[in-house]
Each structure stands twice: as C-alpha cells, then as structure tokens.
Amino acid sequence: MKLTRGEWSLDVDIRHGGMVRALERRGQPVLRAMPQGSTEPLDSACIPLAPYVNRIAHGRFAWNGAAYHLAPNHPDHAHPLHGTAWLRDWTPGVQDESSITLHHVHEADAHWDWSFALTQTFTLLDDGLEACLAITNTDRHTMPAALGFHPWFDRSGVSGIRFAAEKVWLSDAEMLPTDPAPADALGDWQAGAELERPDLVDHCYAGWDGTLTIMRDDGDLILEGEGTPFLHLFVPPGRDFFCAEPQTTMPDAVNRQPPAPLAPGETLAITMRIRSA
C-alpha cells in the first residue's frame, strides 16, 4: 500500500512481515527500495523487531529460573535473529491517505514461548515519517520483551552521519557483543564521520541520545527514537546502504542486560521518526 503526503511517499507491505518496501522524499530514496516481487524481509526497506532484537547467542537463555532454546530462524544466520514478527503475517487495520495501522498476534510456540500482540502504525507527516511499534503481553506469564526498528538507509549522496552515545559494545567474529568501549572506538560519530571505510561496523551503541543526523547532498535527514536508548549501527563496506536501528536493548540482552519483565497485560512501546532536518 502506498501512502503520500507532501514531499514524502511510503510503500508498506500490509501482509508480509509488517515491512516497509520504500520511503522517498521528493522522489529520491531515503530508505533503499525493495526489489519488485520480493517478499524476503532482508531485502526490505525496514522491518519491525519483536519480541527481541538482533541476535540471541545460540538461541539459549534463562528466564525466571527456566531454560529456553530457540532454533535459528533464517538460513543465512547461525543465531536466531530479530524476533519473530518480521517473518510472520500481519493484518491491516485503520488506514487513510497518510497513515496505516498493522496488527500481528503471536501464540506461544517453539520460536517464542510467550503469547503477545503487536500494533505498528506508520504516519506520514509534513516533514517525514513517524512509525510506532507496541507489544502487549497476552500470555499468563511474565516475559522478556524488546522492540526495535531496522531501517536500511539509501547511501547515495550521504557524506556522513553524526550521533552521540555513551559507549559501544565490541563484538566477536559471530557479531555477538563482548566488552564495552568508549563511544568513539570505531569512529568519532559525535563530530560526524564518513561511511566509506574498509572494515565492517556491526555494533551496538548504548546510551544513545535518540538523535542521528544523516548528511545528504539533497538535504540532511534526522533519525529520532523514543524509548530506544540503544542504536545498532551496521555499515558494510562497499554496499549501497547502511542501517541505524533504534532499539530498547542491546543484542543478546537476555544473556547480558536482561530487559525489564513485561507482565501479563502490560504494553511496551517505541517511536521512530525519519524527517527532514
């Protein structure tokens, strides 16, 4: 479904994975455009992350005294990745010319042992996109819960990015976090740094202040996150995209810095905005 407002247009897949297929400003891609005909979420422009974000190491963790083991959920990745919602069907709800709400219901299964319901709303504003994601625990038991958005930004005409955080988590060969380091260990992002570099950045920044500036030839963009003190940055060398992912927790949080318990009936919500500076 395509939404338009002023200079902005948004294409949302209302069924598969709750994903965005394209986001443009003045006819130019802000997020990378998904290939026509593809329903592979990792080809998309943006996916929702729930009920966990990034990787869970070997799919194993303990919660409230019980041990859990999740199988890998994508053939290209050894560890279960990004939750379950990006791989499941969604149902469209209320919609108009510039907004749409999607719903997803999960019944406890081998991929996640608790039941939950998700609501995701996309709204085009005069200056950009606002996306909201909320999870409600519909289970009888308290669950760990984390949320995030995973946008793939188009890299054309991007000279650099700028953001502030307290620290960065270094990673091992499997891109699992190991130790915290100063936020400028991989680049002085607070001063503004280029994306062209020979090494891979696939790291989580903690204590993110909720704002990231994308310096573009056709006018800067601002990424904002509410309720998301972590920012996962993915900058692959030589590719035409980069990812800046607002999240509520770090990767493998259930084994490192467990999220606050989400009790039955409770809701956790986040907001992401992508707008003109």
ZIVENVEN-V543045 format. One record per backbone hydrogen bond with DSSP energy under -0.5 kcal/mol. CO is the residue of the C=O (numbers start at 1). NH is the residue of the N-H. If there is no record, write none. Layout:
CO:NH + CO:NH
This chain:
1:12 + 3:10 + 5:8 + 7:26 + 8:5 + 9:24 + 10:3 + 10:12 + 11:21 + 11:22 + 12:14 + 15:17 + 15:90 + 16:19 + 17:48 + 19:13 + 20:45 + 20:46 + 21:34 + 22:11 + 23:30 + 23:31 + 24:9 + 25:28 + 28:25 + 30:154 + 31:23 + 35:38 + 39:41 + 40:43 + 41:44 + 45:152 + 46:20 + 47:150 + 48:50 + 49:148 + 50:84 + 50:85 + 51:146 + 53:252 + 54:82 + 55:57 + 55:252 + 56:59 + 56:80 + 57:60 + 59:70 + 61:68 + 63:66 + 66:63 + 68:61 + 74:77 + 80:56 + 82:50 + 84:87 + 85:88 + 88:17 + 91:103 + 94:101 + 97:4 + 98:124 + 99:96 + 100:122 + 101:93 + 102:120 + 103:91 + 104:118 + 106:116 + 109:112 + 112:109 + 115:138 + 115:139 + 116:106 + 117:136 + 118:104 + 119:134 + 120:102 + 121:132 + 122:100 + 123:125 + 123:130 + 125:128 + 127:276 + 128:125 + 129:274 + 130:123 + 131:272 + 132:121 + 133:270 + 134:119 + 135:268 + 136:117 + 136:138 + 137:265 + 143:262 + 147:248 + 148:49 + 150:47 + 151:153 + 151:244 + 152:32 + 153:242 + 155:158 + 157:159 + 157:217 + 160:215 + 161:193 + 162:213 + 164:209 + 166:183 + 167:206 + 168:170 + 168:181 + 169:204 + 170:178 + 172:175 + 176:172 + 179:170 + 181:168 + 182:185 + 184:187 + 187:189 + 188:191 + 188:192 + 189:163 + 193:161 + 195:197 + 200:202 + 201:235 + 203:233 + 204:169 + 204:206 + 205:231 + 206:166 + 206:167 + 210:225 + 211:164 + 212:223 + 213:162 + 213:215 + 214:216 + 214:221 + 215:159 + 215:160 + 216:219 + 220:277 + 221:214 + 222:275 + 223:212 + 224:273 + 226:271 + 229:207 + 229:208 + 230:247 + 231:205 + 231:233 + 232:245 + 233:203 + 234:243 + 235:201 + 236:239 + 240:155 + 242:153 + 243:234 + 244:246 + 245:232 + 246:149 + 247:230 + 250:253 + 252:255 + 253:256 + 253:257 + 261:263 + 262:143 + 263:266 + 266:137 + 268:135 + 270:133 + 271:226 + 272:131 + 273:224 + 274:129 + 275:222
